Amino acid sequence: MDDRELIVTTLRSLSGRLRLVRALFAGVRFLVVGLALALAPLLVKGLFPVAGPLAALSLTGGLGLLGFLYGL
């Protein structure tokens, strides 16, 4: 393997890692937004004992996944 091939493979590896790191940070950012939005169903948990936590989990997981996919 000559120097040019080594540089190309290194840059490809770094760009792939950078893409995954960006996806992770975007996922965390959206997860924080999801957690903030999930507080409303938890606050009304007394009114809807079954649907409140399920709605909070759905919002949190959905926005975390959306952020990860957005980061890719």
C-alpha positions, 0 to 999 in steps of 0.5 A, a space after each residue: 500500500 503506497 502513501 496515496 492509498 493510505 491517505 485515501 483509506 484514512 480519510 474515508 475512515 475519518 469521514 465515516 467516524 465523523 458522520 457517526 459522531 454527528 449523528 450521535 450528537 444530533 440524536 442526543 440533541 433531539 433526545 433532549 427535545 423529546 424529553 422536554 416534550 415528554 414532560 407534558 404527558 407525565 404531568 397529566 399522568 394522573 388523568 391518564 394513568 396508562 397513556 401518559 407514560 406511553 406517550 412520553 416514551 413514544 415522544 422521547 424515543 421517536 425524537 431520539 431516532 429522528 435526530 440520529 437519522 437527521 445526523 446521518 
